[in-house]
Amino acid sequence: MKTVVESSGLPADVYSAKCPTRQVLDHIAGKWTILVVDALLEGTMRYTDLSRRIEGVSQKMLTQTLRALEADGFVTRTVHPTIPPRVEYDLTELGLSLAEPITALRQWTEDHINDIEKARRKALAAADASREP
């Protein structure tokens, strides 16, 4: 039985442009979301911990990603009343439910990187050969 979207009463369908599942899929399939969720599987982290763990993420993108994950219910943000305030991020139960597919995707990528790079080199060589006079 298909899940019915409570806000519309229509069946959940990521192939439909107007279905909210499409927005969620776009969000959770983003590289920063995948990396933040995967990093938080290691446990509670502060912003600076996440920033160090995820090389290449800008402050703006990390902040936007964390806010979106919090808004969607995947992450909790806890502010401790210290000076300066200490802010920590954790996965919620919903966020933890993403662990298996995200970990599988990361692991698959790491396991198959050599096959992918080989295919890319082959495609590049074929493209170069077709351009030669």
URJO-V204103 format. One record per run of one state. SS is the DSSP state (alpha for helix, beta for strand, coil for the rest). FROM is the first residue (numbers start at 1). LEN is the number of residues. Records with the same first field share a line. If there is no record, write none. Layout:
SS: FROM-LEN, FROM-LEN
This chain:
coil: 1-3, 5-6, 12-8, 29-2, 41-4, 54-5, 72-3, 81-5, 92-1, 97-2, 132-2
beta: 4-1, 11-1, 45-2, 75-6, 86-6
alpha: 20-9, 31-10, 47-7, 59-13, 93-4, 99-33
